[in-house]
Amino acid sequence: MNIKRVFLIVLDSAGIGEMPDAAEYGDAGSNTFKALFDTDKLHIPNMAALGLYNIDGMGYGKAAGNPTGCFARLAEKSKGKDTTIGHWEIAGIVSEKPLPTYANGFPPEIVEEYERLTGRPVLCNKPYSGTDVIQDYGRQQKETGGLIVYTSADSVFQVAANEDDIPIEELYRYCEIARGMMTGVHGVARIIARPYVGEYPDYKRTSNRHDYSLAPPGETMCNMLLKAGLDTVGIGKIYDIFAGQGIGETTRTSSNADGMEKTRELLKKDFQGLAFVNLVDFDMVYGHRNDAVGYTAAMNEFDLWLGGFLPGLSDGDLLMITADHGCDPSTESTDHSREYVPLLVYGKTAKAGVNLGTRPTFSDIAATVLDIFHVSGNNTGASFKDFIL
């Protein structure tokens, strides 16, 4: 049976344990999924049945006696732990150098030029929690008409403003200005618009976040599939992560629940190729806020949804579930963590119970997807198609 559709779902930040070089990133001991398990509230029978607890190195949970899926642990070969780098590697690009980060804020020449181009003062200019920064600078933003510019341990230039003071389209334009500036040695992974509403102290971030990503430095599996005449459908922030490159059709989402519903609707769509899905709430809403209980509840909701999604797959469908990095909500850090990620593969005509082991790069996913669709192209990974089909 030939595979007609691949559904690739990224559980943003759902890592499964520290990589050997985690200490170099300040992440020794990080294990996002273990943090969820340790809440004693994790209930994921569908992922467990596919083989989640059978993956190399899990060491907790009850391994399935007869897993219904294939499973693996994937190592990140790229230098980094960012959403952009993680997704690029899933799509076949290994980043040999880390993207720039700014532990002390952006240099004066960047700030001064940004103020000149936007005509607005820059506030903050430090690494900061996204929720704390609007509490601490929200009143000053209103008083001065300035832009709250901040970063994190990741390669990001974030711009926050109250939608009541700076209309969303204007904020987007300021982010486009930043994207035009932040290139070359300052080529951060993402410029992120972070709008919020409200009056002090009751501020709330809105769903109008928008990411302006650095374009991938080469062709991804999405480019290759599209060139071969196949469909590439992005759900959630996939379009943003790849700066639109290789994504033939895109649907924005407002939450995990919205993303899952949009993915379910794709079951009814007649397409041939790849549906690439990102569920960002795990990372954005729970991981970065060290909310282990909330993260666990969100994972339980995904697993419940998965139980209804699996029967809807046709004989020509293949499902892959993975992640792009970790974000352990039980550590002091609120940033991403350098972790292995899980891979679960399921199809009604695919093999079951195959342990694909620990694989050296996320890009084995890209190699496999291309192999399934008989598309050739330069890729850094190794296909596991013959092990699963």
C-alpha positions in Angstrom: 0.0 0.0 0.0 1.4 3.4 -1.0 1.3 6.2 1.5 -0.7 9.2 0.2 -0.7 11.5 3.2 1.8 12.0 6.1 0.6 13.9 9.2 3.6 15.2 11.1 2.7 16.7 14.5 5.2 18.5 16.5 4.4 18.7 20.3 6.4 21.9 20.8 9.0 21.4 23.6 8.0 17.9 24.6 11.5 16.6 25.2 12.3 13.2 26.8 15.6 13.8 28.6 18.9 15.5 28.6 21.3 14.9 25.7 25.0 14.1 26.4 26.0 17.8 25.8 23.1 19.3 27.9 25.4 20.7 30.5 27.1 22.9 27.8 23.7 24.5 27.4 23.0 24.8 31.1 20.4 22.0 30.9 22.0 19.1 32.9 19.2 17.0 34.3 16.4 18.4 32.2 13.6 16.0 31.2 10.4 17.6 30.2 8.2 14.5 29.9 9.5 13.1 33.2 8.4 16.4 34.8 4.9 15.7 33.5 5.0 12.1 34.7 6.1 13.3 38.2 2.9 15.3 38.6 1.1 12.0 39.0 -1.6 13.5 36.7 -0.3 12.4 33.3 -2.8 10.2 31.6 -1.8 9.3 28.0 -3.1 5.8 27.2 -3.0 6.4 23.4 0.6 7.5 23.2 1.6 4.8 25.7 -0.1 2.2 23.4 1.8 3.5 20.4 5.0 2.9 22.3 6.0 6.1 24.1 7.3 4.4 27.2 9.1 1.8 25.1 11.4 4.4 23.7 15.1 4.0 24.6 16.0 5.7 27.9 12.5 6.5 29.2 12.9 4.5 32.4 9.5 5.3 33.8 5.9 4.6 32.9 4.5 1.3 31.8 6.0 0.0 28.5 3.4 -1.4 26.1 3.5 -5.2 25.7 2.5 -5.0 22.1 3.0 -1.4 20.9 0.6 -0.4 18.1 3.2 2.0 16.6 6.9 2.3 15.9 9.0 4.4 18.1 12.4 6.1 18.5 14.5 8.6 20.4 15.9 11.4 18.2 19.1 13.3 19.0 19.5 16.9 17.9 22.6 17.2 15.7 22.3 21.0 15.3 24.0 23.4 17.6 21.1 24.8 19.5 17.8 24.2 21.3 15.6 26.7 19.5 12.2 26.1 17.8 13.5 27.3 14.5 16.7 25.2 14.5 14.7 22.2 15.7 12.1 22.4 13.0 14.7 23.1 10.3 16.5 19.9 11.4 13.2 17.9 11.3 12.9 19.2 7.8 16.4 18.1 6.8 18.8 21.0 7.6 21.4 20.6 10.3 22.7 23.9 11.7 26.5 23.6 12.4 26.6 27.0 14.2 24.3 28.3 16.9 22.2 31.3 16.0 23.1 34.5 17.9 21.8 35.1 21.4 22.1 38.2 23.6 22.5 37.5 27.3 23.1 41.2 28.0 20.6 42.6 25.6 21.1 44.0 22.1 24.2 46.2 21.5 23.8 50.0 21.4 24.2 50.2 17.6 21.2 47.9 17.1 19.0 49.7 19.6 19.9 53.2 18.2 19.2 52.1 14.6 15.9 50.5 15.6 14.8 53.6 17.4 15.7 55.7 14.4 13.8 53.5 11.9 10.7 53.1 14.1 10.6 56.6 15.5 9.9 55.1 19.0 12.1 54.6 22.1 13.2 51.1 23.1 12.3 50.0 26.6 13.8 47.1 28.6 16.4 45.5 26.1 17.2 42.5 28.4 16.4 38.8 28.6 13.0 38.7 30.3 10.0 36.5 30.9 7.3 37.5 28.4 4.6 37.8 31.0 6.8 39.7 33.5 8.1 42.2 31.0 4.7 43.6 30.3 4.0 43.9 34.0 7.2 45.7 34.6 7.2 48.0 31.5 3.5 48.2 30.5 2.9 51.6 32.2 6.1 53.0 30.7 5.1 51.8 27.3 1.8 53.7 27.5 3.4 56.8 28.9 6.2 57.0 26.3 4.7 55.2 23.2 7.8 53.1 23.2 8.4 49.5 22.2 9.2 46.8 24.8 12.1 45.0 23.2 13.4 41.9 25.0 15.1 38.5 24.4 15.7 35.2 26.1 18.2 32.4 26.2 16.9 31.6 22.7 17.8 33.4 19.5 14.9 35.9 19.5 14.2 39.6 19.2 10.8 40.2 20.8 8.7 43.3 20.5 5.8 43.9 22.9 3.2 46.7 22.8 -0.3 47.3 24.0 -2.8 46.9 21.1 -4.7 49.9 22.5 -1.7 52.1 21.9 0.0 50.6 18.9 -2.4 48.9 16.4 -1.4 45.3 15.6 -0.6 46.1 11.9 1.8 48.8 13.1 3.5 46.4 15.5 3.9 43.9 12.7 5.5 46.7 10.6 8.0 47.4 13.4 8.8 43.7 13.5 9.4 43.6 9.8 11.8 46.5 10.3 13.6 44.4 12.9 13.7 41.4 10.6 15.4 43.6 7.9 18.0 44.7 10.4 18.8 41.4 12.2 20.7 39.7 9.5 24.3 38.4 9.1 26.1 38.2 12.4 22.9 39.5 14.1 20.7 37.0 12.2 18.5 35.9 15.0 16.1 32.9 14.5 13.0 34.9 15.0 11.6 38.4 15.4 8.4 37.9 17.5 5.5 40.4 17.8 4.1 40.1 21.3 0.9 42.2 21.5 -1.1 42.5 24.7 -4.1 44.3 26.0 -5.4 45.7 29.3 -4.4 48.3 31.9 -1.9 47.8 34.7 -1.8 45.4 36.5 -4.3 43.4 34.4 -2.4 42.8 31.2 -3.1 39.8 29.0 -1.1 38.7 25.9 -3.3 38.2 22.8 -3.4 35.5 20.2 -2.1 38.0 17.6 1.5 36.9 18.1 3.4 36.7 14.8 6.8 35.2 14.2 9.2 36.5 11.5 11.7 33.8 11.0 15.1 33.7 9.4 14.8 31.9 6.0 16.2 28.4 6.1 19.8 28.4 4.7 18.9 25.6 2.2 16.2 23.5 0.7 14.0 21.6 3.2 11.9 18.6 2.6 8.9 21.0 2.2 10.7 22.7 -0.7 11.5 19.4 -2.3 8.0 18.0 -1.9 6.4 21.1 -3.4 8.8 21.1 -6.3 7.8 17.4 -6.9 4.2 18.5 -7.3 3.1 17.2 -3.8 1.0 19.2 -1.3 2.6 20.8 1.8 0.0 22.0 4.4 1.2 23.9 7.4 -1.0 24.1 10.6 -0.1 26.6 13.3 3.2 28.5 13.1 4.9 26.2 10.6 4.6 28.9 7.9 6.3 31.4 10.2 9.1 29.0 11.2 10.1 28.4 7.6 9.5 32.0 6.5 6.8 30.6 4.2 9.3 28.6 2.1 8.0 25.3 0.9 4.6 25.7 2.5 1.9 25.5 -0.2 -1.0 26.1 2.1 -1.2 27.4 5.6 -3.8 27.7 8.4 -3.1 29.8 11.5 -4.3 28.6 14.9 -5.2 30.3 18.2 -4.5 27.4 20.6 -3.6 23.7 20.8 -7.3 22.9 20.7 -7.8 25.0 17.5 -4.7 23.3 16.0 -6.0 19.8 16.8 -9.4 20.6 15.3 -7.9 22.0 12.1 -5.8 18.8 11.9 -8.8 16.7 12.3 -10.6 18.6 9.5 -7.6 17.7 7.2 -8.7 14.1 7.4 -11.6 15.1 5.1 -9.3 16.9 2.7 -8.2 15.1 -0.5 -4.5 15.9 -0.7 -1.3 14.0 -1.5 1.8 15.0 0.5 2.6 16.4 4.0 0.5 18.0 6.7 3.0 19.6 9.1 1.5 20.6 12.4 2.9 22.6 15.3 1.1 22.7 18.7 2.7 25.6 20.5 0.8 25.9 23.7 3.0 23.2 25.4 5.9 25.5 25.1 4.5 29.0 25.0 1.8 28.7 27.6 3.2 26.0 30.0 6.9 25.2 29.5 8.1 28.8 29.6 5.9 29.5 32.7 7.2 26.4 34.5 3.6 25.2 34.8 4.1 21.5 35.0 0.4 20.8 36.0 -0.9 22.9 33.1 1.5 21.3 30.7 0.4 17.8 31.9 -3.3 18.7 31.4 -2.5 19.9 27.9 -0.7 16.7 27.1 -3.7 14.7 28.5 -6.0 16.8 26.2 -3.8 16.0 23.2 -3.8 12.3 24.0 -7.6 12.3 24.3 -7.8 14.0 20.9 -5.4 11.4 19.5 -7.7 8.6 20.5 -10.4 10.1 18.3 -8.0 11.0 15.5 -6.4 7.6 14.9 -9.5 5.8 13.8 -10.0 8.5 11.2 -6.8 7.7 9.4 -7.2 5.9 6.1 -5.1 3.0 4.8 -2.9 5.5 2.8 -2.2 7.7 5.8 0.9 7.8 8.1 1.1 9.7 11.4 4.3 10.9 13.0 4.4 12.6 16.4 7.6 14.3 17.6 9.0 17.4 19.3 11.6 20.1 18.5 13.4 20.5 21.8 12.6 20.5 25.5 11.3 23.1 28.0 11.3 21.3 31.4 8.8 23.1 33.6 10.3 21.6 36.8 13.7 23.4 36.6 14.5 26.9 37.7 15.1 27.9 34.0 12.1 29.1 32.0 13.9 28.6 28.7 14.2 25.7 26.3 16.3 22.7 27.2 18.7 20.6 25.2 16.9 17.2 25.1 16.2 14.2 23.0 12.8 14.1 21.5 10.3 11.3 21.0 9.1 9.8 17.7 6.0 7.8 17.4 4.9 6.5 14.0 1.5 4.9 13.2 -0.3 3.8 10.1 -3.0 1.2 9.5 -0.8 -0.4 6.9 2.5 0.2 8.7 4.4 -2.2 10.9 3.8 -2.1 14.7 6.2 -2.6 17.6 9.4 -1.6 15.8 12.0 0.0 18.0 13.9 2.4 15.7 16.4 3.0 18.5 18.3 6.2 19.2 18.8 8.1 16.0 21.5 10.7 15.5 19.5 13.5 14.0 15.9 14.8 13.7 16.5 14.9 10.0 15.9 11.2 9.7 12.2 12.3 9.6 12.8 14.4 6.5 14.7 11.6 4.8 11.9 9.2 5.5 9.1 11.5 4.3 11.0 12.1 1.1 11.7 8.4 0.7 8.0 7.6 1.2 7.1 10.0 -1.7 10.0 8.9 -3.9 11.4 12.4 -3.9 15.2 12.8 -4.1 17.2 15.6 -2.7 20.2 16.5 -0.5 19.4 15.5 3.0 21.4 15.0 6.1 19.3 12.2 7.6 18.8 8.5 7.0 15.4 7.1 6.0 13.7 4.5 8.2 10.9 3.8 5.7 11.9 0.2 5.1 11.7 -0.5 8.8 8.1 0.8 9.2 6.4 0.0 5.9 
